[in-house]
Amino acid sequence: MTTMIKATIKGRRLEVDVPDDWPEGAEVEIHSAPEPRIQQRFRELVAQWKQGTRLLSSIHDMVTHPAYLEIIGLGKEAVPLLLDELRREPDHWFVALQAITGTNPIPPSACGDVENMTEAWLSWGEQHGL
Amino acid sequence: MIAGFEDAFPALRSEGFEETSPPSQKYNCIAWAAGSASQWWWPYQHPAYYWPEGLTREVTLDAFLRAFVSLGFEPCPTGELEAGFEKVAIYALRGKPTLAARQLADGGWTSKLGKEVDITHTLGGLEGPVYGQVAAYLRRPLRGAPTQVA
């Protein structure tokens, strides 16, 4: 099970309110949020890419757009941002996600179906705590 | 008119067009021309994108012609309305296919513009810097084709 909760770094300690239903001894993974600077740049690049590719049918042209390539270049920090973006507005982020993570969770049955491709990546994200 | 259309398609307003759907990321012009409103068709090497099975995935006019031939179309010389046939026009820019349009019963054309809307239009209305020019026509005997987004 994956649940997102907020924690705060105080000195070198992590302060977190543990939900009441978390059992004693449960294992917890911690993923840090991307830096605000990267989040801001990501938002700028998404806006540039959406504007620059809105009339295109070509996946080749979409994924070689300079903004898309820069998003791939952000590396693993871009993955939770891309998944959030997919939650907000499904779009063609699948090639970027595969390029960064090295995996493709989209089953053959979802081929070409943007909604199901999105669902496959969001499920992958949940399995990885993202 | 959706923002930016006039710059992208200089002839669209004078040639006449009508928006016939909301924007959608679910399908593209190739799927729409082929009769699908639920998939994004493109011969990208990524297996997640749909392309007719067994056909070469490359962005060439020949590859796109083969895709439509696999659906029962055959190349034809013009986009004139012909009784008993439906037609598809493929646009290309610098030799690369960019858009497919499907002919309607009245001789007009319908296209899905990237992630934007579907429109009805003339072939000349979409020629220009974004999609280039019509590079090929195909036809097949008429059978049911969707007239609106599923």
Interface residues (C-beta under 8 A of the other chain):
Chain A: T53 R54 L55 L56 S57 S58 I59 H60 V63 E89 P90 D91 H92 F94 V95 Q98 N104 I106 P108 A110 C111 G112 D113 V114 E115 M117
Chain B: A8 Q25 K26 N28 C29 I30 A31 S38 Q39 W40 W41 W42 Y44 H46 P47 A48 Y49 Y50 V59 K96 T98 L99 K112 L113 G114 K115 E116 V130
